[in-house]
Amino acid sequence: MKFDFESSPWVEKEGYRTKKVFTIAEDSFVQIVEIKPKAEVKKHYHKEQTEVFYIVDGKAKLGLGENEYAAEKGDIFLCKPKMIHWVVNGSENPLKILVFKYNWKENDTVWF
């Protein structure tokens, strides 16, 4: 199955937007996250959800737990449940991330 990028809607959030690509199971899916230039996704964690981040395009600071990384195109990161994470896009270009979500639950996110 090929994803039809143009027909799928963006969901606008604070500083970023998301587009669901594929549903794998009731609790697992793939989405594209685009973090706007000079924007950030504030610190948060998920109680039960695991996420895998693949950086499709751009550069940003990506925090996972106690570590902060200079994330760039081609990097892959694992974020396990209860791991605090955040992104700061200080560049003039959007950061595009392909996110694989496993064990997703409604209201699973805790923001700081």
WOGI-V411398 format. One record per helix or strand. SS is the DSSP state (@ for helix, = for strand). FROM is the first residue (numbers start at 1). TO is the last residue. Records with the same first field share a line. If there is no record, write none. Layout:
BEGIN
SS=FROM-TO, FROM-TO
END
This chain:
BEGIN
@=5-7
==11-12, 16-25, 28-35, 39-46, 50-57, 59-64, 67-72, 76-79, 85-89, 95-102, 109-111
END
